[in-house]
Amino acid sequence: MEFVYTPKNLTPRIVSVRGSFNDWGQWYMRKTANGTWILRTCLKPGNYQYKFFIDGKWVKDMSKVDPTADGYADDGYGGKNAVKVVSGLSTLAIDFRPERPPYLSIADNRTVVRFQVGRGLIENATLVTSIGTFKMERQVWWSSGEVWRGEVPAVEPFEYYFTIQANGSSYEVFNSSNEPFFKFDGKDRFPQLQWVSTGVGYQIFPDRFYNGNRSNDALALDHDELILNQVSPGKPILSNWSDPITPLHCCHQYFGGDIAGITQKLDYLQSLGVTLIYLNPIFLSGSAHGYDTYDYYRLDPKFGTDEELRTFLNEAHKSGIRVIFDFVPDHTGIGHWAFIDVWKRGNQSPYWDWYFVKKWPFKLGDGSAYTGWWGIGSLPKLNTENPKVKEYLMNAALKWLDFGFDGFRVDVPNDLVNADEFFRELRAKVKAKHPDAYMVGEIWTLSPDWVDGSKFDSLMNYALGKDILLPYARGSLSGKATMNLLGKYYAAYGENVAAMGFNLVDSHDTSRVLTDLGGGKLGDKPDQEAIQRQKLLSALLYTLPGMPVTFQGDECAFLGDKSHYDEQRYPFQWEKCNGDMLRHYRSLAELRKSVPALTSSKILFYRTQGSVLSFFRGHNNEVLVIANNGGRSELELPEGTWKEIWPEKGKEFKESVEIPAVSLVVLERG
């Protein structure tokens, strides 16, 4: 959109445009060599009224000074406003909301400024600031849009605006408030946790990882939920490590894995480059999975003692490994002491308002008598709007952070009755005392509102791993379709958020990745193609921004179908680990450790071609990652010399490179 003012008998000193598009604030116009004043900017589709403001005075009748207007309207004061009509899908409209992380964030100690625009409408863009001018790049794109990115190599206050080139013309994009320039105050309100961004994560399901202390195995049986349940009673079982799966496998078949076992395997985890362990629930509960908490302040004795837990955390920290726990604030188990008191005393219990009871007396496990998570009677839902419940839960989270944990993952946060309020308050309390704590929410979809600086640092990024990378690695998405999805993903999140991403494909809640790639079920022997597709998928996960997270045993090419009693949770069969896959994961960890660009916050798309997709990593675009989910293919390279650094080292390429079938290659600029 262009505004033009040509003086007739005046020589103005300052001319600005004030209109409905900027709340009648001032956007200053630029004087050209021939004395005409011009402002080029971008507006979203719509009808806008405006006037010129010349040397501090309004133009009374715009019809006399602006023949370029699309029309004129009564201004209500005896004069006329000019009217501009912006219409059509091809209109150049800039989407920029600097109060939101996707548009402005601090990442890798740089100020990253981004805007969105329609696909292919802009030729160049520049970020003009009071501390320097910075060229912007077309960073990511999808079928209908793209993101332009500018990077200021400092975190300090500055004013700024954009200039863009489109259709051979130059436009300026100013603020839409009373101030002509956008302003950044230099404050980082959503700090990136650098230790996460450069890390490698590993998820452990404690009962099924390793049995390091057999003396506590039988302690699981005396407080299992089946013993308490009066509607669907049963008997839990304690099995040997390699016993067959039973119908109780998901929840009430115990194998004896514990905290001591994890401590004994820290050397193994170090060999995988692990810097973060995520533990499924370890607090007193009535199941093998632990999501039916009985006491948030007590370690479940089947996993060990407080002393063993403290030893584990100390040894992990000495090994450079941080640990986060699983936190379940939405519901408890039927064996929780507060719920037992309600069951016994009804509305005479001081904990009556901790739950949502529909009728009393009731039987334990009767989901029709009280509200349970998703209607499940063994998981009574907590009333987190009750101040005492909030205090109890938040103090529990703080207790374990004080104990030595480095953060937590939250189970089903969106199911809380007051989710937004609860997690805003929880974040404030946690970050005030433990600013480096990592807060992860179990949200399965693309959900930027959860990571806007007020609640979580990251989500469990199934939206990346399971929804995009998995179908690509399976071969069911082309390179172009995958890049479109990745473009929308990276456009939705702040660069600081992407860098802190808890990036996973599978977990205790899904089938194993190798099973999803066609490798078969537990007990089958996967074919080489499925193995190769898992290698491709894991290599993508390790070369994208954020922290790759592996579910225990994936590095050994284990199989597991969720639909068969959650067989993905079967105990880790250490003697059956696939050495080739294990070496692959170790090499990926070494690659991330040795190439800083791969742990930077920045990604920049390069191109797609058939089954191939490619992107740059590093703040100088110094590393090029090329993935191929189909047959052998050749890709044209950017200008210059490129050296292969993974999976092989040393080969140099110019102009083009051949990518083997179902593989990923990492090149470094020569």
N, C-alpha and C positions, 0 to 999 in steps of 0.2 A: 504494500500500500504506500502511495506517494502523496505527500502534502507539498504544495508549492505556493509560495507567496511572492508576488512581483510588485515591489513598491512603485508608485507612480510619482508622487511629489514629495516623498519622505526619504530620509536616510536613517533607518532605524539602527539602534545599537544592539537590541536583543529582541528576538522574535521566538515565540513558542506556540505549540499547539495544545489546546486544552479541550477535553471532550469527555463523552460518556465512556470511552474506552480506558481512560486513566483517572476516573473519578474527578474530572475537571482539574486535575493537577497539571504540572507543566512538563512538556517534552520539548526540549530546546531544538530549534531548527539551525541548520548550517548555512552560512552565507557563501555563495559561490562567487567565482571571479566576475561574473557579469552582474552581480548585485541581487540576484534572485536567492530567496531563502528556501531550502529544501529539507524535508525529513522523510526518509524511507524507513518503514517499519513493517512489522507483521501483525496482523489481527486475525482473530478467529472469525468464521462466518457470522454475519449479523448486520444490523443497521446501526450506524453510529452518527451522533451529532457532535459538532465541534465548532470552535472559534479560534481565530488567531489572537494572541495576546502580545501586543506590540508596545515595547518600552513601558510596561506596567499598566497598559490600558486595553480594555476589550474592544474588538471591532464590533460596532453596533449592527451593521447589516452585512453579513458574509456574502450575500449575492452580488455585492458590488466589488468585492476584492478576490473572490475565488471562483473563477469560471470552470474549474476542474471538478467541482462538487457534483454529486449525482442528484442533488436536489437541495431544497431549503425548507426550514421549518420555523414557525413562530417560537421565539425564545421566551415568551411570557413577560418580556419587559419592553415591548414595542419594537424589538429588532428581530433579526433572523439568524438562526444557526445554519451552518452548512451540514449536509448529510452525505455520508459515504456508505455505500452498500457493498459488503464483502460477501460473496456467494461462491458456491461451487466447491466440489471436492478437491479441485486442483489448487485452491487458494493457499497461499503460503501462510500458514498459521503456526506460530511457535508456542509450544507448551512448556512453560517454565514456572515452577513453584519452589522457590529456594528454601522455604521452610520445611520441605520434605527431603529425606535422605536420598531418594533416587535422583534428585536434581542438584543437591549440594551436600557434600560430606567430606570428612577428613579421613583420608585413607593413606596408609604408609607415610604419615607425616606430611602429606600434601593436601592442598585444598582442591577438590575435584568438583568442577562445575559442568553440568550437563543439561541439555534441553532436547525435547523430542519434536519431530517435524514429520510431515508426510514423506513417503519414500521417494527419493530421487529428485526432490524439489530444490535442494541446495547444492551449489557447486563448491563453496568454501565458506568457512566461518572463522571469526577471530574473537577471542575474549579480550576486551580492552579494559584494563584495570588501572587504578591509581598507582600501582607499583610495577607496572609493566604490561606489555602486550604479548599474548600467547596464542599461537596457532591452535585451532581446534581440529579434531579428527572425527570422521564418521566412524563411530566405534562399533555399534551393533545395529542390526536391522532385521526386519521381517517384511512380510508381503506388503503391508500398507504404511509402515513407519520406520523411523530410524532414530538413533540417539547420536548427538554430537557431543564430544567431550573435550573440555579444556582443563589443563592442570597447572595450578600455581604452586611452584616448589617452595611453599612457605605456608605457615599458619599464623596469620596476622591480619589485622583489620585492613580492608580496602573497599573502594567503590568500584563499580564495574558496569559495563553494558556489552552488548554483542554487536558485531557487524557481520552481515552475511552477504554472499553473492549468489544471485539467482537470475537466470535468464539474461545474463549480461549486465545486470544492474546491481548496485550496492545498496543495502538497507541497513538501518540502525535499529536495534531493539533496546528500548529503554524501559524503565520501571513503569508500572501502571498505578503508582500512588502519587502523592504530592511531591515526591522527590524524583528528579529526573534519572538518577542513577540507582541501581541496586546497591545495597550495602551489606557487607559481611563484617561482623563485629570481631572476628578472630577467635571466637569461643567454640570449643569442641563439646557439644552437648550430648554426643553419642560416641564416646571413645571406642575405637577399634582395639580389640585385645590382640596384640601382635603375637602373643604366644600361641593363640589359636590359629591365626592365619598361616603360620609357618609349620604347623604341626601335622601329625599323623594320628588318627583316632582308631580305637579298637573297642568293640562292644563285647562285654562278657556277661553271660547268663550263669551266675555263680554255681548253681547246683549241677551244671552240666559241663564245667570247664576242667577242673582237676581236683581230685580228692587228696588234700594234703594232711588231713587229720581224721582218721577213721573213728576216733573216740566220740565225735559229735554227730555221727551219721544218724543214729536212732532218735536223736532229739527232735527230728522233724515230725515224728509220728504222734507225739502226745498233744499237740495243739492244732492239728490239721482241721480245716473247716468242715470236712465230712463228718467228723466226730460230733461237732456242735449242731449241724444242720438237722432240723426236725422235720423238714419236708422231703428232702432228698438225701438221707443219711448214707454213709458208706464207710469204707475202711481204706485208708491210704496204704501204700506199699513201699518198702525199701528194697531196691534192686541192686544187683551187682552192676559194675560200670558198663558192661557190654551185653546186658540182658535185653531180650526183645522188647519192643514197644507194646504197651497195653492200652486199652481205652482210657486209662488214667494218666497217660503220658504227659499231656498238656500241663496238668495242674496238681496231680496228687500221687505221681510216681516219682520217688526220690532216688537220687543216685549218689549223694554224698559230697558233691563238690562244695568247696568252702574257701574262706579267705586265706587260710594257710596255703591252699593249693595255688592260688593266684600269686602269692608271694614267692612260692617256689618256682614259678614260671616267668619271673620278671626278666631273667636273662634271655629267654625265648622272645618275649615281647620287645626287648631292646634290639634284638637281631632283626626285627621287622621294622625298626625305626619308629616304634610307637612312642608318642609323647603325651597321649591322653587316653585314659581308660574310662569308658562309660560302663558303670555297673547297673544291671537290672536290680530291682529292689532287694535290699539286704536287711530291712527292719522287720521286727516281729510280725508274722503274718500266718495265714492258714493255708498256704499253697506253695508249690514249687516256684511259681512265677513271682509271687510276692505283692501283687497289686491289690490284695485285700488286707490292708495294714491293720494290725491289732494294737501296735504301740509305735508311734513315730519317734520316740525317744530311746528306743531299745534295739540293739542289734539282735537279730534272730539267733538263738544259741546254736541252731543247726549249721550256721556259718562260722561260728567261733565266738571268741570273747572280745571284749573291748581292747584288751592288751594285744591280741592278734591283729585286730583292725588297725591299732596304732602302729604296730610294727610294719604292717603292710604299707600304710601311707608313708611312713618314714623311709622305708626302703625304696618305694616307688619314687619319691621325691629325690632321693640320692641318685637314682638312675635317670633323672631328668624326665620323669613321667608324672603328670598330674592326673587326678582322679575326680570324676563327678558321680554323684549318686542319683538315683531315681526317686522323684518326689511325687506323691499321689494325693493332691489336696481335694479332689472331687468327691471321693467316697472312701469308706473304710471297709473292713471285713466285719462279719457278724460277731467275731470274737473280740472286737475292740471294747475296752473296758467301759467306755461311755455308752455304747450301744447295748452292752449286756445290762447295764444299770437301767436303761430305758425299758428293755425287755422285762426286767424284774419288777420295776416300780411304776411304770407308766408315767402319767403326767406329774407324779410326785418326784420324779427324778430331776435333779438339777440340769440334766443333759437332754431333757425332753425336746427342747428347741434346737438341739444340735442336728436333728434329723427331721424328716418329713413323714411323720407317722399318720396313717389314715385310720387305723383302728387298733384298739388294744383291749384285752391281751392279744398277742399274736405268737405264732411259732417262728423260731429262728429259721430264716431261709424262705419265708413266705413273702414273695415280691408283691402280692396284692395288698399287704397290710401296711406297707411303707414304700416310699420311692427308692428304687435302686437304680444304679447306673444302667441305662438301657433296659430297665425293667428286671434286672437280674437280682434275685432275692439275696444272694450271698454278698452283694456289694451295695449296702445301704448308703444313700447319697447324703453328703454333709450339707448343712445350711451355712454356707460360707458368708452369708450376709450377717450372721450372728457375730458380734464383735468378739465374743469369747472363743468362738471357733477360729476366727481369723488370727487372733493372738496365739492360740495353741499351735496352729499350723506354721505361722511365720516364725515363731520362736523355735520350732523344731528345725526348720531350714537353717536358721542362724546357728543353732547348737552344733549341727554337723559341719558347717563351715568353720566355726570356731575350733572344732575337733581336729580339723586338718584337711577336709575336702576342698576342692578347688572350684566347685560349682555344682549345678544339678540340671537334670533333664526333668521337665514337668510332663506328667501323664495327662492326656486329654484336657488341656487347659480350656478349650472352647466350650466344655460341658459344664463349667462352673456357673452357678446361677447369677453371679456378679463378676464375670471373668475380667472385664476391662478394669473395673475398680480394684479388684483383688490383686491383679498382677502389676498394676501401676504402683500400688502401695508396697507390694512385696519387693519390686525392683528398687524403690527408693530406700527401703530398709537395708536390703542386701548391699547395694552399691555404696551406701554411706559407711558401712563397716568393712566391706570386702570389695573394693572397686575393681579388683582383677578377677572376680568370680565370673564364671561363664554360665549364662542362663539360656537354656535351650527349651523350646516349646514343641510338643508333639502335635504339630499341625501338618497335615499331609498335602495341602494344596498351596498354590501360589497365593500368598497372603501377606502383602507388604504392610498392612496396618498393624500386624503383630510385631514388626521389627522397625518401628518408626522412632525408636529411642525411649519409648515409655514403658515397654514391657520386656521383650526378650532380645538377646544378642543375636540369636539365630533360631531358625526352625529346623526340625528334622526334614532335610530337603529331599523328601521323596519326589517332590515336584520337579527336581532336577534329575536325580538318579533313576527313579522308577518310571517316571512319566516321559522322559526324553531320552536319556542315555541307554536305558534298557531296550526299548524298541529299536533304536538305531543299531545297537550291537547285535540284536537279533536279526537284523537285516530287513525289518519291516518298514523302515523309514529311509527315504533318500537323504543325501547330504543336504540338499536345499530345504526339505521339510524340517529336518533337524535344526538347521541354522535358524529357520523362522521361529521355532519354539524356543531355542536358546536366546534369540534376540529379545523376545517378549519377557523371558525370565530375567535377563540381566538389565533390561529397561525398568523392571518393576522394583528392583532392590537397589539401595544405596551401595556404592562401591565398598564402603566399610563393612556393610552387611554381607555382601558376596564374599569378601575376604575372610570373614569369620564363619563362613557357612559350615554347618554340620552336614556334610555331603555323604549320603549313603544311598545304596540301591536296595539292600535287603536288611532284615533285622529278625528279632525273635517273633515279630508279628507277621512275617511274610514267608513265602517259600524261598528257598535259597536261590541265589542268583544263577548258579549253574543249572539248577532244575528249571528255572524260568527260561534259560537259553537252550533248552532241549537236551540237557544232560541226563535226564531220568530221575527216578526216585531213589530214596535211601536203599542201598544195597545193589543198585545198578552200577554198571561201568560206563562212564560218559565217553562219547566218541571224541576224536581229536578236534572236530569242528566246534563242538560246544566248548571245549577247553580253550580253543583259540579265540572264540567270541568272548569268553570271560576275560581273557588277557586284554583284548581290545577295550572292553568296558572298563576294567580296572585302570588301564593306562589313561583313558580319558578322565576318569575321576581324579587321578593323581596329577593331571596336568592342567586342570581348570582351577580358577580361584577358589579359595576355601580349603577346609580340612577334609581329606578323604577319610571315611570311617568304614572299617571292615568288621563284619559280624564274625565272631569267633569261628574259625574253621573254613571260611571261604578261601583263605590263603592256602588251604590244603586240598582244594577242589572237592569239598564235601557236598553231598546232595541232601535234599529234604523237601518234602511236599507238605505245605501247611494243611491241606485238606485231609491228610491222614494223621489225625491226632497230633498236629503240630510237630511232625517228625523233624522239622528243621531245628528243633531244640534237643535233638538226641545228643547224648554225651560225646564230647570231643574224643575221637578214637585216635590217640596220638601215634600209634604204630602204623596207621593207614594213611598218613599224610602224603600227598602227592608232591614229591620233591621238586619236580619241574615247576609246578605252580608256586610253590614256596619260594623258589629262587627268583621267580618273576616278581613277586610282591616285594622281596628284599631289594631287588634292583630298582624298582620304582621308588622305594623309600630313599635309596641312595641318590637317585636322580634328583628328587626334590631337595635333598640336603645339599647337593653339590651345585645346583643351578638356581641362584637366588631369584631369577625371573619367574620361575615356576611357583614361587610362594609370594609373589607380589600381588597387589590388589587388582592390577590392570589386565584386562583382556581386550583385544581388538580383532574383529573378524577380518579374515583375508578373502577367501572365496570358496565356493562350492562347485562341484563338478560330478554329476552322476552320484556315485556312492561315496564320494570324497567330500570331507569338510575340513577347513583349516582355519587357524587363528593364531595371532601373535600373543606372546606373553612378555612381560617386562615393560618398564616405563619408557624404554627406548625401542620397543618392538624388536628386541634382540633375539628372541627365540620364536621359532615357527613350529607349531604342532600340526601334523597332518594325519587325519584318521581316514580309514577306508573300510567300509563294511561289506564290500563286494569283491569282484574279481580284480586282478592286477590292473593298475591304472597309472597314468602319467599326469603330473600336474606342473603347470608353468609356475616358475618361482619368481619372487620379487627380484628386482635388480640387485646385482652383487654376487658374492660368493657365499655359499651356505655349507656348513660342515655338520655332518651327522654326529649326534652325541648320544642317541638312544634309538633302537636297542644296541646297535653297533656304534663304534667310535672311529672317527678319522676320515671317512669318505667325504670328498668335497663335490659340490654340485653347483652348476651355473645354468641358468635359463630354465631347466626343468629337472624333475626328480621322478623316478618310478617308485610307486608305492605297492608293495606286495598285497595280495588278497588278504582281507580280514586282518588288518594290522594297523599299527600306529608308529609314526616316525617323528622324532624330535630333531630339529635342525637349529643350529646357532649361526648367527650372522658372522661371517669371516672378517 
